[in-house]
Amino acid sequence: MLARPFRVTRGSDYRLVVRRGSRCGGAKVVTSMLATGESRAARFGFIISKQVGTAVVRNTVRRRLKAVCADALARVPEGTDVVIRALPASATASYAELSADVNRCLERLAQVRS
């Protein structure tokens, strides 16, 4: 599970990452990444709209994405904010498919940042 210090919680932070960050799209998710320059651990935020499905489906997708990000936490540079927007296709995706999509985007965005 992804602990609270590793999550984006303020709406203004979500907007900043989505508007100014680098973006990578996949079949299941769209990932935005922004380097803040702060000396703290990376933070992750999740946007799962009602288009994804019912509340049960959205919460399942959110839990899977949190688990994927908890595994990827060590590979994301310090002081980085990441926002993951789930697309409707994520409702039927397995954990492995979501993990592959998110990790591919994180690797691509880390290369762009370098």
C-alpha positions in Angstrom: 0.0 0.0 0.0 1.1 3.5 -0.7 1.4 5.5 2.6 0.1 9.1 2.8 3.5 10.9 2.6 3.9 9.4 -0.8 0.6 10.7 -2.2 -0.4 13.9 -3.8 -3.4 15.2 -1.8 -4.0 18.9 -2.7 -6.0 19.8 -5.8 -3.5 22.6 -6.7 -0.7 20.0 -6.8 -2.8 17.8 -9.1 -3.5 20.7 -11.5 0.2 21.7 -11.5 1.4 18.2 -12.4 -1.2 17.7 -15.1 -0.7 21.1 -16.7 3.0 21.6 -16.5 4.3 18.0 -16.3 5.5 15.7 -19.0 2.9 13.3 -20.2 2.9 9.7 -21.4 -0.2 8.0 -22.7 -1.0 4.3 -22.7 -3.9 2.1 -23.5 -5.0 1.9 -19.8 -3.6 5.1 -18.1 -2.2 8.5 -18.8 0.8 9.4 -16.6 2.0 12.9 -15.9 5.3 13.6 -14.2 6.8 16.8 -12.8 10.1 17.4 -11.0 9.5 19.8 -8.2 13.1 20.2 -7.0 12.1 19.6 -3.4 14.2 17.2 -1.2 11.5 14.7 -0.4 10.3 11.3 -1.5 8.3 11.0 -4.8 4.5 11.4 -4.5 1.8 9.8 -6.6 -1.8 10.9 -7.3 -4.6 9.1 -9.0 -7.5 10.4 -11.1 -10.2 7.8 -11.7 -13.4 9.3 -13.2 -16.9 7.8 -13.3 -16.3 6.8 -16.9 -14.1 4.0 -15.6 -17.1 2.3 -13.9 -19.0 1.9 -10.7 -17.6 2.8 -7.3 -16.5 -0.8 -6.8 -14.6 -0.9 -10.1 -13.0 2.6 -9.5 -11.8 1.6 -6.1 -10.4 -1.7 -7.4 -8.5 0.2 -10.1 -7.2 2.7 -7.5 -6.0 0.0 -5.2 -4.2 -1.8 -8.0 -2.5 1.5 -9.1 -1.5 2.2 -5.5 0.2 -1.2 -5.4 2.0 -0.6 -8.7 3.2 2.8 -7.5 4.4 1.4 -4.2 6.6 -1.1 -6.1 7.9 1.7 -8.4 8.6 4.2 -5.6 12.3 3.3 -5.4 12.8 3.9 -9.2 11.2 7.4 -9.3 13.6 10.3 -8.6 13.4 12.2 -5.4 11.1 15.3 -5.4 9.0 14.1 -8.3 5.2 14.3 -8.4 3.4 11.7 -10.6 -0.3 11.8 -11.4 -1.9 8.8 -13.1 -5.3 9.2 -14.8 -7.1 5.9 -15.3 -8.8 5.5 -18.7 -12.0 3.4 -19.1 -10.0 0.5 -20.4 -8.4 0.1 -17.0 -11.6 -1.2 -15.6 -11.1 -4.6 -17.3 -7.3 -4.6 -17.1 -5.5 -7.1 -14.9 -2.9 -6.0 -12.3 -0.1 -7.1 -14.7 -1.5 -5.0 -17.6 -1.8 -1.9 -15.4 1.7 -2.5 -14.0 3.2 -2.8 -17.5 1.5 0.3 -18.7 2.5 2.4 -15.7 6.1 1.2 -15.6 6.6 1.8 -19.3 5.4 5.4 -18.9 7.5 6.0 -15.8 10.6 4.7 -17.6 9.9 6.9 -20.7 9.2 10.0 -18.6 12.4 9.4 -16.6 14.4 9.3 -19.9 12.8 12.5 -21.1 13.7 14.2 -17.8 17.4 13.2 -18.0 
